[in-house]
Amino acid sequence: MRNNRFQNRVSKSPFTLPLCIVLGLLVWFCNASFKGFDFAWGTLVGWFMAVGVTCVGIETSRRFSILRVRSNMIASVWVVMVAMMPQVQGFSAGWVATLSLACSYHVMFYAYQQHEPVVAVFHTFVLLGIACLAVPHLMVLVPLYYWYLLVFLRCLSWRGFWAGIVGVALPVCFVLGWSIAMGDYAFLYSRAKDLSMTPWIVGQDYSWLLEYNSTKTLVLCFAALLISVGVVHYINNYYNDKIRTRMYLYIYVIQTVALALLIMCMPGKMEMLYPLMMLGGSVMIAHFFALTGSWISNAFFCLVMVALVCLLILNFGIWKF
C-alpha cells in the first residue's frame, strides 16, 4: 500500500515531467502576455534558458543517481516552482548564472574521489566564473566550492587548487581582453560596481515582504517551506542513501542555504537568485516526495497540489484578495 499512494504514483509516473513542462509553458507565456513582458525576446530566451537548466538537471539526476528510485521528480519540481514565480520569467543575467551553476554541479560531481581531477575542477570553476560574471555576488560561493572538493568530494589537491583559481579567473580575463580590444569597459565597470557598492542587508528594501497580496512573497515563502521540509527529512534519513549520494546531497543543501541567505541579504536581487536557489531546493523537495510514502506525506503532497493551484490562480490574476 505504501507504494500505491497518490504521492508515489505521481512521483514515479513517466507522464509527470511532460505534464509539468506543458503546464510551465502555458503559465510562462500566459504570464508574459498578461503582465506585459517582452514576449518576443525576453520571455522566449528566458524559456530556452530554463529548458537548458531542466535538461542539465535531468542528466545530473540520472548520471549520478541522486534519487534512489527511477523518477523525474527533480526536474518536475524545478519546472513547476520556476513557473510559479512570474518575476523571473523574462531573460536576465540570473538565467545565465543559473545555467552555468547547474552545469558546474554536473561537472564537479565527476571529481568525486579522483586522485588528480584537475580537468574537472578547472571546468567547474570556469562555469562558476561565468556565473559570477553574470551575478557578481556569487563570488561568495568560491570558498564553498573548495570546501566541497576538500570535504565532500575528497579530491582537492595542490594542482586542483590552482586549477580552480585559473578557472574562475579565466572568464574575467577573457572579458577584460575583449574590453581592451573594443575600448569599452562599461560591462566590467558595471560588474565591479554591482559587487562593491551594493549594500548587504544595510540599506536594502524589505517592504515587499510585508505585502500580503504579493505573489512574489507567497511563492518565496511556499518554496522556503517545501525546502525546509525536504532538508529536515533528509537530515533524519540520510543513512538510507549511499555515501556518494550523501555527499552530492550535502552540497545541494549547503548551496541552497547559502543562496537563501543571499536572498535575505539582498532582497532586491531576489528575481535573479530565486532560480539559483531552486537548483538545490528542487532536489531536496523531490527527494522528500519521491522517497516517502506515509499517509502524512501523502496528505501533505495533496495540500501542496492545492496550494500550487491557488498560486497559479493568483499569478493569472483571476482571484484578488
Secondary structure as GFF3:
##gff-version 3
##sequence-region A 1 321
A	DSSP	three_ten_helix	2	4	.	.	.	ID=ss1
A	DSSP	alpha_helix	6	12	.	.	.	ID=ss2
A	DSSP	alpha_helix	16	35	.	.	.	ID=ss3
A	DSSP	pi_helix	39	43	.	.	.	ID=ss4
A	DSSP	alpha_helix	44	63	.	.	.	ID=ss5
A	DSSP	alpha_helix	73	83	.	.	.	ID=ss6
A	DSSP	three_ten_helix	86	88	.	.	.	ID=ss7
A	DSSP	alpha_helix	93	109	.	.	.	ID=ss8
A	DSSP	alpha_helix	118	134	.	.	.	ID=ss9
A	DSSP	three_ten_helix	136	140	.	.	.	ID=ss10
A	DSSP	alpha_helix	141	147	.	.	.	ID=ss11
A	DSSP	pi_helix	148	152	.	.	.	ID=ss12
A	DSSP	alpha_helix	158	182	.	.	.	ID=ss13
A	DSSP	alpha_helix	186	197	.	.	.	ID=ss14
A	DSSP	three_ten_helix	207	210	.	.	.	ID=ss15
A	DSSP	alpha_helix	215	237	.	.	.	ID=ss16
A	DSSP	three_ten_helix	238	240	.	.	.	ID=ss17
A	DSSP	alpha_helix	243	265	.	.	.	ID=ss18
A	DSSP	three_ten_helix	267	269	.	.	.	ID=ss19
A	DSSP	alpha_helix	270	290	.	.	.	ID=ss20
A	DSSP	alpha_helix	295	316	.	.	.	ID=ss21
###
